[in-house]
Amino acid sequence: MIKLMRVDDRLIHGQVAATWTNTIGADCILIAKDNMTPLEITAAKISVPAGIKLVIKSVEDSIKAINSGVTDKYKLFIVVDSVTTAYRLMKGCEAVKECNLGRTVKREGTEQLGKHVYVTSKQRDMLKELASEGYNVYLQTIPTASPTPLTKVL
C-alpha cells in the first residue's frame, strides 16, 4: 500500500527519514531515481531509520515493481527527487494517485510555486496536467503544516 509519494531533492534526510516516515507509518522507503551515484546510495543507506526497509530503483524499475504488486505488502513511502520523476510514476502507475511537493532546489530557469518548491515551465505544465486529470498534488513541507493544494499556487 502506498502511503505517500514525496518530491524532495534531498531524498532521504532527517525530515524524511524520521518525521515523515513515522507520521505516515511507513515500513519501507522506495527511492525512485535514475543514475544514483555511489555517494547518494551510501547517504540514503546511512539515513534510513532502523527497522525501515530501503529500496533504491530506477524510475522504470520502480514503475514495474509497483505495477507488479510486489510492493503491496509494504506500507510504502516513495521518495523522488524531481517533479519530472513524480510525473513519470503517476502516469506509469495506476496506484500512485497523489504527490506531496516538499522541496526542489532553485535553479536558473525555475519559478517558485511555494516556499521551497521551484519548477521549470515544462514541470509546471506536467503539474497542470496532473491536476486537470484529478490527481491530488499538494505542497507540504512538514507533516504538521497544512497542505496547500496545487491549484492554489498555479
Long-range contacts (C-beta under 8 A, 24 or more apart in sequence): 1-72, 1-74, 1-75, 1-76, 2-66, 2-71, 2-76, 2-78, 2-95, 2-96, 3-75, 3-76, 3-77, 4-77, 4-78, 4-98, 4-100, 5-77, 5-78, 5-79, 5-80, 5-86, 5-89, 5-90, 5-96, 5-98, 5-99, 5-100, 6-77, 6-78, 6-79, 6-80, 6-99, 6-100, 6-102, 7-80, 7-81, 7-82, 7-83, 7-85, 7-86, 7-99, 7-100, 7-101, 7-102, 7-103, 7-104, 7-117, 8-79, 8-80, 8-81, 8-102, 8-103, 8-104, 9-81, 9-82, 9-103, 9-104, 9-105, 10-103, 11-40, 11-43, 11-44, 11-79, 11-81, 12-43, 12-44, 12-47, 12-48, 12-54, 12-79, 13-47, 14-47, 15-142, 16-47, 16-79, 16-102, 17-47, 17-48, 17-49, 17-52, 18-49, 19-142, 19-143, 20-77, 20-143, 21-49, 21-52, 21-77, 23-143, 24-75, 24-77, 24-143, 25-75, 26-52, 26-74, 26-75, 26-76, 26-77, 27-51, 27-52, 27-53, 27-74, 27-75, 28-52, 28-53, 28-54, 28-55, 28-71, 28-74, 28-75, 28-76, 28-77, 29-53, 29-54, 29-55, 29-76, 29-77, 29-78, 29-79, 30-55, 30-56, 30-57, 30-62, 30-65, 30-71, 30-76, 30-77, 30-78, 30-79, 31-55, 31-56, 31-57, 31-79, 31-80, 32-57, 32-58, 32-59, 32-62, 32-63, 32-78, 32-79, 32-80, 32-85, 32-89, 33-58, 33-59, 33-80, 33-81, 33-85, 34-58, 34-59, 34-60, 34-85, 59-85, 59-88, 59-89, 62-89, 63-88, 63-89, 63-92, 63-93, 66-93, 66-95, 66-96, 67-92, 67-93, 67-94, 67-95, 82-123, 83-119, 83-123, 83-126, 83-127, 84-122, 84-123, 84-126, 87-123, 87-126, 87-127, 87-129, 87-130, 90-130, 90-135, 97-135, 97-136, 98-135, 98-136, 98-137, 98-138, 99-130, 99-135, 99-136, 99-137, 99-138, 100-138, 100-139, 100-140, 100-147, 101-137, 101-138, 101-139, 101-140, 101-150, 102-139, 102-140, 102-141, 103-141, 113-139, 113-150, 113-153, 113-154, 114-139, 114-141, 114-148, 114-153, 115-139, 115-141, 116-141, 124-154, 127-154, 128-154
